[in-house]
Amino acid sequence: MIRIEEGAWRAMVEHAEACYPRECCGILLGSVDGDNRTATFAIACSNAYEGDQKDRFQLDPKHQIAADRRAREQELSVLGFFHSHPNEESYFSATDLKNSWPWYSNIVISVKDGLAAYARCFRANEDQTASEEEELSYPR
């Protein structure tokens, strides 16, 4: 299970809505306690994908390095990633699966007509051939 704290959720929603109608992307930092994860920070990242960003994203490597550094400095962990699906449902696409990393939580925010509608979370298996939905708790 992953729980998103209020401030992190607000940052995710603001980023998703600001990027609309393009996909947003970002990194989640927080703590791990057994099977439970708590995301304290959501770091908004630039979408570095050079094609049409309405249905693709790529994290800027500079932002990934900065997020990893921040996590170590604050004694936190990189828990996973988030991105949006503009005018689409929240699902883990074949492209998302292919570009995912096992173990990490992947939150997908459905953004309808510029407003965040809802989110779901997924985790890929070790060989990136399938994903399972992970229980997600976030402010509503």
Summary of the structure (lengths in Angstrom):
residues: 140
radius of gyration: 13.7
end to end distance: 16.9
largest distance: 38.9
contacts: 448
relative contact order: 0.22
helix: 23%
strand: 41%
